[in-house]
């Protein structure tokens, strides 16, 4: 068998794994109890590996917030001192079967969504989504939101979830895509669909009113509620596609505000990184591009499995958040077909004639066409201490894919 045929068969296998995953929400549990390798005084973060001193301002701010939240320090100054001395262990999320939005910070007592891929038996994890601490805000108000998630919302949802035996996510994903979500920055449909199921589950579990009512209010008022579940589902879907010999397809894209990194199925766990790009987007009142940090977050797992900006043509409502026109959105979605291997058999977009979303990013096609994956994303401040300041679109750096293709050629040249 020649090399071209080996790659084609390997990529076909990766696509089979990416399109046959069945993600199910099975638990909401403290990270220290459920995430493999999580230790005391350890915080995981988004993006490829990075040491504390090289983290961007927003990611440093989010780490400081988690240190205070865990009670390891009483104030930002004490937290920085601990981190400067190396007393807090920092590791990226992806090697722990985990993803996190924006700074992506997860510490032992933080409850995480637990999603199981019923097809392959693996699990993946993601923290909750909120507009403050994950963007680098370590104010008392930001940390209070983490504590309410830990003490009220997550335990109540967990009790209701365990009472039902789990929630299948694929039916929600399929329906949400047909209702105008793209499953990265627009979750209006998916969040509502999930909230409806959990509201019934809370009622059936006979949870006391003093916990049920605040949790129902949380469900009803969180327009991006499903993002954390979609990220965990995307990670659960992508992980079984890792390690397929001779495959040139991407299994992870992520960024930490300093570097953008990708991993390729046939190149095992090796990272290929380039400087994180700036985001082209819209800003909240009072903020401008000069305030913005560089691209950040593990949420590009959505585009890795064919959602997000890859499905932008079917989700024109998101343009009010990220900018652009419906024609632009359709163009982006069609463009992504040129760098992918297949279309998904069930994740379909009505606006494109019920065509499946494009899946299987091929590093060879990216380099050959000079088209890099497009990602829709939020924007964090360049300095620590701020909540969300905007949202927009960004292109993955071509350098990552060129470096990966060189390594791929060296590995499989013989």
Kinemage of the C-alpha trace (Angstrom):
@kinemage 1
@onewidth
@group {chain A} dominant
@subgroup {mainchain}
@vectorlist {calphas} color= white
{ca unk a 1} P 0.000 0.000 0.000
{ca unk a 2} L 1.467 3.406 -0.931
{ca unk a 3} L 1.587 6.342 1.465
{ca unk a 4} L -1.307 8.204 -0.136
{ca unk a 5} L -3.580 5.207 0.284
{ca unk a 6} L -2.464 4.658 3.895
{ca unk a 7} L -3.285 8.279 4.723
{ca unk a 8} L -6.672 8.036 3.004
{ca unk a 9} L -7.624 4.902 4.960
{ca unk a 10} L -6.363 6.354 8.234
{ca unk a 11} L -8.329 9.551 7.672
{ca unk a 12} L -11.427 7.565 6.830
{ca unk a 13} L -11.085 5.809 10.182
{ca unk a 14} L -10.662 9.115 12.036
{ca unk a 15} L -13.771 10.515 10.349
{ca unk a 16} L -15.684 7.370 11.319
{ca unk a 17} L -14.730 7.944 14.949
{ca unk a 18} L -15.532 11.667 14.816
{ca unk a 19} L -18.984 11.079 13.327
{ca unk a 20} L -20.063 8.057 15.369
{ca unk a 21} L -19.587 9.481 18.866
{ca unk a 22} L -22.607 9.499 21.185
{ca unk a 23} L -22.004 12.018 24.013
{ca unk a 24} L -24.097 11.646 27.170
{ca unk a 25} L -24.004 13.948 30.210
{ca unk a 26} L -23.587 11.491 33.089
{ca unk a 27} L -22.490 13.615 36.058
{ca unk a 28} L -21.520 17.032 37.425
{ca unk a 29} L -18.717 16.452 39.907
{ca unk a 30} L -15.827 18.248 41.658
{ca unk a 31} L -12.776 18.233 39.391
{ca unk a 32} L -10.556 16.749 42.098
{ca unk a 33} L -12.824 13.687 42.306
{ca unk a 34} L -13.270 13.029 38.603
{ca unk a 35} L -10.560 14.509 36.326
{ca unk a 36} L -7.653 12.074 35.785
{ca unk a 37} L -4.423 13.394 37.258
{ca unk a 38} L -5.975 16.332 39.116
{ca unk a 39} L -4.028 17.003 42.323
{ca unk a 40} L -4.256 19.312 45.326
{ca unk a 41} L -2.906 22.814 44.657
{ca unk a 42} L -3.176 22.213 40.934
{ca unk a 43} L -4.939 24.369 38.344
{ca unk a 44} L -5.468 23.325 34.746
{ca unk a 45} L -5.750 25.919 31.980
{ca unk a 46} L -6.650 26.318 28.327
{ca unk a 47} L -4.304 26.029 25.385
{ca unk a 48} L -0.985 24.278 24.891
{ca unk a 49} L 1.460 24.029 27.831
{ca unk a 50} L 2.718 27.339 29.203
{ca unk a 51} L 4.527 28.409 32.353
{ca unk a 52} L 3.126 31.037 34.733
{ca unk a 53} L 5.569 33.778 33.740
{ca unk a 54} L 4.557 33.562 30.042
{ca unk a 55} L 0.801 33.541 30.571
{ca unk a 56} L -1.139 36.500 29.191
{ca unk a 57} L -2.750 38.963 31.580
{ca unk a 58} L -6.241 37.466 31.387
{ca unk a 59} L -5.049 33.916 31.989
{ca unk a 60} L -2.908 35.038 34.911
{ca unk a 61} L -5.918 36.851 36.331
{ca unk a 62} L -8.085 33.742 36.016
{ca unk a 63} L -5.440 31.606 37.741
{ca unk a 64} L -5.203 34.159 40.561
{ca unk a 65} L -8.985 33.952 40.890
{ca unk a 66} L -8.903 30.170 41.273
{ca unk a 67} L -6.163 30.381 43.916
{ca unk a 68} L -8.333 32.740 45.987
{ca unk a 69} L -11.473 30.690 45.288
{ca unk a 70} L -9.767 27.562 46.645
{ca unk a 71} L -8.674 29.436 49.795
{ca unk a 72} L -4.974 28.974 49.081
{ca unk a 73} L -4.544 32.760 49.296
{ca unk a 74} L -6.645 35.581 50.697
{ca unk a 75} L -5.910 38.246 48.115
{ca unk a 76} L -4.311 38.729 44.665
{ca unk a 77} L -0.942 39.689 46.119
{ca unk a 78} L -0.692 36.478 48.136
{ca unk a 79} L -1.858 34.462 45.135
{ca unk a 80} L 0.804 35.999 42.857
{ca unk a 81} L 3.478 35.261 45.436
{ca unk a 82} L 2.466 31.582 45.569
{ca unk a 83} L 2.493 31.378 41.795
{ca unk a 84} L 5.812 33.193 41.460
{ca unk a 85} L 7.340 30.644 43.867
{ca unk a 86} L 5.929 27.739 41.862
{ca unk a 87} L 3.777 26.456 44.735
{ca unk a 88} L 0.711 26.040 42.499
{ca unk a 89} L 1.022 23.339 39.830
{ca unk a 90} L -0.192 24.446 36.381
{ca unk a 91} L -0.994 22.080 33.505
{ca unk a 92} L -3.005 22.331 30.267
{ca unk a 93} L -6.493 20.833 30.160
{ca unk a 94} L -6.229 18.647 27.063
{ca unk a 95} L -3.893 15.932 28.472
{ca unk a 96} L -6.437 15.465 31.280
{ca unk a 97} L -9.332 14.724 28.876
{ca unk a 98} L -10.552 18.202 29.751
{ca unk a 99} L -11.353 21.524 28.100
{ca unk a 100} L -12.183 24.952 29.483
{ca unk a 101} L -13.570 28.191 28.006
{ca unk a 102} L -11.298 31.240 27.626
{ca unk a 103} L -8.596 30.998 30.356
{ca unk a 104} L -10.022 27.537 31.001
{ca unk a 105} L -8.958 27.435 34.645
{ca unk a 106} L -10.134 24.454 36.711
{ca unk a 107} L -9.191 23.701 40.325
{ca unk a 108} L -9.974 20.681 42.545
{ca unk a 109} L -13.218 21.868 44.158
{ca unk a 110} L -14.714 23.295 40.958
{ca unk a 111} L -17.609 21.141 39.665
{ca unk a 112} L -17.262 20.081 36.016
{ca unk a 113} L -19.612 18.639 33.412
{ca unk a 114} L -18.846 14.941 32.870
{ca unk a 115} L -19.667 13.676 29.373
{ca unk a 116} L -19.282 10.053 28.334
{ca unk a 117} L -18.923 8.959 24.715
{ca unk a 118} L -21.122 5.871 24.762
{ca unk a 119} L -19.696 4.606 21.467
{ca unk a 120} L -16.112 4.370 22.710
{ca unk a 121} L -16.486 4.476 26.513
{ca unk a 122} L -14.231 7.481 27.157
{ca unk a 123} L -15.124 10.528 29.254
{ca unk a 124} L -14.344 14.229 28.923
{ca unk a 125} L -14.793 17.202 31.240
{ca unk a 126} L -15.435 20.936 31.083
{ca unk a 127} L -16.007 23.665 33.659
{ca unk a 128} L -19.062 25.938 33.670
{ca unk a 129} L -19.236 28.991 31.428
{ca unk a 130} L -19.581 32.468 32.939
{ca unk a 131} L -18.676 36.005 31.824
{ca unk a 132} L -16.174 37.077 34.471
{ca unk a 133} L -13.594 34.836 36.148
{ca unk a 134} L -12.837 32.776 33.027
{ca unk a 135} L -11.882 36.084 31.346
{ca unk a 136} L -9.422 37.030 34.101
{ca unk a 137} L -11.668 38.841 36.577
{ca unk a 138} L -10.777 37.911 40.174
{ca unk a 139} L -13.087 40.397 41.918
{ca unk a 140} L -15.309 39.237 44.820
{ca unk a 141} L -18.311 39.381 42.468
{ca unk a 142} L -16.596 37.096 39.945
{ca unk a 143} L -15.575 34.562 42.578
{ca unk a 144} L -19.027 34.654 44.155
{ca unk a 145} L -20.378 33.282 40.869
{ca unk a 146} L -17.977 30.317 41.134
{ca unk a 147} L -19.097 29.673 44.704
{ca unk a 148} L -22.803 29.716 43.781
{ca unk a 149} L -22.033 27.199 41.030
{ca unk a 150} L -20.153 25.008 43.522
{ca unk a 151} L -22.577 25.312 46.445
{ca unk a 152} L -26.040 25.594 44.865
{ca unk a 153} L -26.420 25.227 41.102
{ca unk a 154} L -24.079 22.301 40.394
{ca unk a 155} L -25.188 20.120 43.346
{ca unk a 156} L -28.854 20.687 42.478
{ca unk a 157} L -28.302 19.885 38.806
{ca unk a 158} L -26.259 16.842 39.773
{ca unk a 159} L -29.012 15.493 41.985
{ca unk a 160} L -31.579 15.952 39.238
{ca unk a 161} L -29.272 14.510 36.573
{ca unk a 162} L -28.482 11.377 38.578
{ca unk a 163} L -32.186 10.946 39.244
{ca unk a 164} L -32.819 10.810 35.474
{ca unk a 165} L -29.825 8.600 34.656
{ca unk a 166} L -28.169 11.095 32.302
{ca unk a 167} L -28.985 13.304 29.319
{ca unk a 168} L -28.212 12.323 25.727
{ca unk a 169} L -26.601 15.340 24.076
{ca unk a 170} L -26.662 14.329 20.415
{ca unk a 171} L -30.431 14.935 20.013
{ca unk a 172} L -29.966 18.426 21.485
{ca unk a 173} L -26.986 19.107 19.189
{ca unk a 174} L -28.864 17.956 16.089
{ca unk a 175} L -31.962 19.994 16.911
{ca unk a 176} L -30.001 23.102 17.961
{ca unk a 177} L -28.077 23.182 14.666
{ca unk a 178} L -31.414 23.115 12.856
{ca unk a 179} L -32.682 25.949 15.074
{ca unk a 180} L -29.847 28.339 14.241
{ca unk a 181} L -27.130 27.531 16.787
{ca unk a 182} L -23.541 26.927 15.710
{ca unk a 183} L -22.565 25.449 19.124
{ca unk a 184} L -19.699 27.778 19.950
{ca unk a 185} L -20.841 31.352 20.559
{ca unk a 186} L -24.557 30.896 19.839
{ca unk a 187} L -26.375 28.525 22.193
{ca unk a 188} L -29.822 30.093 22.325
{ca unk a 189} L -31.546 26.898 21.187
{ca unk a 190} L -29.290 24.320 22.822
{ca unk a 191} L -29.348 26.072 26.203
{ca unk a 192} L -33.150 26.285 26.105
{ca unk a 193} L -33.517 22.642 25.097
{ca unk a 194} L -31.197 21.514 27.881
{ca unk a 195} L -32.828 23.812 30.445
{ca unk a 196} L -36.245 22.350 29.578
{ca unk a 197} L -35.011 18.814 30.243
{ca unk a 198} L -33.338 19.778 33.504
{ca unk a 199} L -36.364 21.725 34.737
{ca unk a 200} L -38.445 18.564 34.425
{ca unk a 201} L -35.680 16.537 36.086
{ca unk a 202} L -35.496 18.982 39.017
{ca unk a 203} L -39.261 18.703 39.493
{ca unk a 204} L -39.228 14.907 39.387
{ca unk a 205} L -36.306 14.691 41.816
{ca unk a 206} L -38.422 16.582 44.379
{ca unk a 207} L -35.576 18.970 45.230
{ca unk a 208} L -36.387 21.495 47.999
{ca unk a 209} L -37.640 24.859 46.792
{ca unk a 210} L -34.760 26.832 48.339
{ca unk a 211} L -32.346 25.057 45.974
{ca unk a 212} L -34.658 24.297 43.071
{ca unk a 213} L -35.851 27.857 42.436
{ca unk a 214} L -32.388 29.524 42.259
{ca unk a 215} L -31.211 26.730 39.966
{ca unk a 216} L -34.222 27.098 37.686
{ca unk a 217} L -33.523 30.842 37.509
{ca unk a 218} L -29.896 30.029 36.608
{ca unk a 219} L -31.033 27.694 33.823
{ca unk a 220} L -33.534 30.167 32.444
{ca unk a 221} L -31.132 33.111 32.435
{ca unk a 222} L -27.960 31.552 31.019
{ca unk a 223} L -27.899 31.909 27.253
{ca unk a 224} L -24.516 30.161 26.961
{ca unk a 225} L -25.335 27.387 29.413
{ca unk a 226} L -24.829 24.646 26.826
{ca unk a 227} L -21.368 25.839 25.744
{ca unk a 228} L -19.644 23.912 28.540
{ca unk a 229} L -21.587 20.778 27.615
{ca unk a 230} L -20.831 21.218 23.913
{ca unk a 231} L -17.133 21.604 24.697
{ca unk a 232} L -17.099 18.466 26.857
{ca unk a 233} L -19.054 16.646 24.131
{ca unk a 234} L -16.605 17.831 21.468
{ca unk a 235} L -13.655 16.649 23.532
{ca unk a 236} L -15.340 13.284 24.185
{ca unk a 237} L -15.964 12.926 20.444
{ca unk a 238} L -12.438 13.973 19.386
{ca unk a 239} L -10.339 11.968 21.846
{ca unk a 240} L -11.075 8.498 20.373
{ca unk a 241} L -9.777 9.841 17.034
{ca unk a 242} L -6.298 10.348 18.490
{ca unk a 243} L -3.348 8.120 17.698
{ca unk a 244} L -4.503 6.733 14.333
{ca unk a 245} L -1.277 5.889 12.511
{ca unk a 246} L -0.847 7.808 9.217
{ca unk a 247} L -3.781 10.162 9.806
{ca unk a 248} L -3.261 13.815 8.865
{ca unk a 249} L -6.430 15.060 10.581
{ca unk a 250} L -6.517 17.532 13.458
{ca unk a 251} L -7.846 16.320 16.825
{ca unk a 252} L -7.319 19.468 18.906
{ca unk a 253} L -7.073 23.227 18.406
{ca unk a 254} L -6.658 25.516 21.398
{ca unk a 255} L -5.046 28.735 22.569
{ca unk a 256} L -3.842 30.276 25.821
{ca unk a 257} L -3.656 33.947 24.888
{ca unk a 258} L 0.058 33.602 24.148
{ca unk a 259} L 0.212 30.659 21.738
{ca unk a 260} L -2.171 28.785 19.446
{ca unk a 261} L -1.642 25.022 19.339
{ca unk a 262} L -2.876 22.031 17.353
{ca unk a 263} L -2.499 18.272 17.654
{ca unk a 264} L -2.756 15.773 14.795
{ca unk a 265} L -4.082 12.217 15.079
{ca unk a 266} L -1.079 10.540 13.419
{ca unk a 267} L 1.473 12.588 15.388
{ca unk a 268} L 0.403 11.391 18.832
{ca unk a 269} L 0.515 14.048 21.595
{ca unk a 270} L 2.966 16.474 19.948
{ca unk a 271} L 1.990 20.157 20.009
{ca unk a 272} L 2.525 22.465 17.050
{ca unk a 273} L 2.334 26.066 18.168
{ca unk a 274} L 2.517 29.602 16.818
{ca unk a 275} L 1.826 33.028 18.347
{ca unk a 276} L -1.838 33.496 19.238
{ca unk a 277} L -3.604 35.804 16.754
{ca unk a 278} L -5.635 38.922 17.447
{ca unk a 279} L -9.428 38.686 17.164
{ca unk a 280} L -11.371 40.743 14.633
{ca unk a 281} L -14.592 41.548 16.433
{ca unk a 282} L -17.120 43.797 18.115
{ca unk a 283} L -16.539 45.355 21.538
{ca unk a 284} L -18.746 46.092 24.512
{ca unk a 285} L -19.229 49.786 25.295
{ca unk a 286} L -16.105 51.359 26.752
{ca unk a 287} L -13.659 48.933 25.150
{ca unk a 288} L -11.609 49.041 21.944
{ca unk a 289} L -9.131 46.820 20.069
{ca unk a 290} L -6.274 48.404 22.014
{ca unk a 291} L -7.707 46.832 25.185
{ca unk a 292} L -7.861 43.320 23.768
{ca unk a 293} L -5.672 40.362 24.561
{ca unk a 294} L -4.879 37.719 21.959
{ca unk a 295} L -7.063 34.705 21.186
{ca unk a 296} L -7.646 32.353 24.109
{ca unk a 297} L -9.550 29.219 25.082
{ca unk a 298} L -10.113 25.501 24.486
{ca unk a 299} L -13.496 26.252 22.899
{ca unk a 300} L -12.047 25.713 19.402
{ca unk a 301} L -12.783 22.049 20.127
{ca unk a 302} L -16.153 23.055 18.599
{ca unk a 303} L -14.577 23.829 15.226
{ca unk a 304} L -12.362 20.732 15.559
{ca unk a 305} L -15.484 18.545 15.379
{ca unk a 306} L -17.266 20.667 12.755
{ca unk a 307} L -19.286 23.198 14.769
{ca unk a 308} L -18.685 26.847 15.594
{ca unk a 309} L -17.550 28.981 12.678
{ca unk a 310} L -17.624 25.889 10.452
{ca unk a 311} L -21.431 26.033 10.828
{ca unk a 312} L -21.677 29.826 10.717
{ca unk a 313} L -23.703 29.776 7.499
{ca unk a 314} L -26.522 28.053 9.369
{ca unk a 315} L -26.415 30.463 12.325
{ca unk a 316} L -26.714 34.027 10.987
{ca unk a 317} L -28.076 35.254 14.326
{ca unk a 318} L -24.568 35.094 15.759
{ca unk a 319} L -23.422 37.909 13.473
{ca unk a 320} L -24.896 40.450 15.882
{ca unk a 321} L -22.234 39.254 18.348
{ca unk a 322} L -19.202 38.641 16.139
{ca unk a 323} L -19.836 40.936 13.159
{ca unk a 324} L -20.117 40.275 9.422
{ca unk a 325} L -22.954 39.588 6.985
{ca unk a 326} L -25.018 36.477 6.174
{ca unk a 327} L -23.123 36.254 2.895
{ca unk a 328} L -19.835 36.219 4.840
{ca unk a 329} L -21.154 33.454 7.084
{ca unk a 330} L -22.176 31.289 4.141
{ca unk a 331} L -18.797 31.918 2.545
{ca unk a 332} L -16.898 30.818 5.652
{ca unk a 333} L -18.895 27.594 5.922
{ca unk a 334} L -18.365 26.745 2.262
{ca unk a 335} L -14.670 27.620 2.544
{ca unk a 336} L -14.194 25.160 5.410
{ca unk a 337} L -15.304 22.345 3.098
{ca unk a 338} L -12.072 22.880 1.164
{ca unk a 339} L -9.874 21.939 4.148
{ca unk a 340} L -11.936 19.079 5.565
{ca unk a 341} L -12.466 15.444 4.632
{ca unk a 342} L -16.175 14.736 5.067
{ca unk a 343} L -19.570 16.071 6.092
{ca unk a 344} L -21.366 14.890 9.197
{ca unk a 345} L -24.240 12.461 8.543
{ca unk a 346} L -26.580 13.882 11.231
{ca unk a 347} L -25.283 17.352 12.191
{ca unk a 348} L -27.050 19.269 9.418
{ca unk a 349} L -27.709 22.923 8.516
{ca unk a 350} L -31.105 23.794 6.970
{ca unk a 351} L -29.773 27.050 5.467
{ca unk a 352} L -27.360 25.008 3.330
{ca unk a 353} L -29.935 22.525 2.066
{ca unk a 354} L -29.553 20.336 5.171
{ca unk a 355} L -25.937 19.690 4.279
{ca unk a 356} L -23.862 18.147 7.062
{ca unk a 357} L -21.260 20.205 8.881
{ca unk a 358} L -17.695 19.877 7.567
{ca unk a 359} L -15.548 17.574 9.688
{ca unk a 360} L -11.975 16.281 9.616
{ca unk a 361} L -9.526 19.195 9.248
{ca unk a 362} L -6.644 17.938 7.079
{ca unk a 363} L -3.290 19.645 7.635
{ca unk a 364} L -2.355 18.876 4.020
{ca unk a 365} L -5.385 20.717 2.646
{ca unk a 366} L -4.818 23.692 4.947
{ca unk a 367} L -1.265 24.109 3.665
{ca unk a 368} L -2.115 23.369 0.030
{ca unk a 369} L -4.996 25.872 -0.111
{ca unk a 370} L -3.485 28.431 2.262
{ca unk a 371} L -6.874 28.444 4.029
{ca unk a 372} L -6.693 28.183 7.799
{ca unk a 373} L -9.633 27.197 10.021
{ca unk a 374} L -11.883 30.062 11.091
{ca unk a 375} L -13.050 30.222 14.696
{ca unk a 376} L -15.654 32.369 16.395
{ca unk a 377} L -14.610 33.438 19.841
{ca unk a 378} L -14.947 35.870 22.724
{ca unk a 379} L -12.420 38.571 23.603
{ca unk a 380} L -10.641 39.021 26.930
{ca unk a 381} L -8.788 42.101 28.133
{ca unk a 382} L -5.015 42.164 27.728
{ca unk a 383} L -4.652 42.850 31.457
{ca unk a 384} L -5.784 40.812 34.453
{ca unk a 385} L -8.878 41.788 36.392
{ca unk a 386} L -11.527 42.295 33.688
{ca unk a 387} L -14.648 40.401 32.531
{ca unk a 388} L -15.567 39.795 28.878
{ca unk a 389} L -15.003 42.801 26.581
{ca unk a 390} L -16.232 41.534 23.179
{ca unk a 391} L -16.474 38.745 20.614
{ca unk a 392} L -15.424 38.108 17.040
{ca unk a 393} L -13.751 35.850 14.497
{ca unk a 394} L -10.164 34.653 14.207
{ca unk a 395} L -8.088 32.482 11.881
{ca unk a 396} L -5.813 29.746 13.182
{ca unk a 397} L -2.154 30.556 12.362
{ca unk a 398} L -0.960 28.748 9.239
{ca unk a 399} L 2.441 28.187 10.883
{ca unk a 400} L 0.950 25.483 13.139
{ca unk a 401} L -0.217 23.485 10.148
{ca unk a 402} L 2.999 23.977 8.172
{ca unk a 403} L 5.082 22.754 11.120
{ca unk a 404} L 2.747 19.795 11.616
{ca unk a 405} L 2.941 18.878 7.932
{ca unk a 406} L 6.747 18.978 8.024
{ca unk a 407} L 6.743 16.686 11.067
{ca unk a 408} L 4.199 14.432 9.368
{ca unk a 409} L 6.417 14.144 6.295
{ca unk a 410} L 9.466 13.313 8.391
{ca unk a 411} L 7.592 10.654 10.349
{ca unk a 412} L 5.976 8.928 7.397
{ca unk a 413} L 8.482 9.599 4.611
{ca unk a 414} L 9.639 5.994 4.557
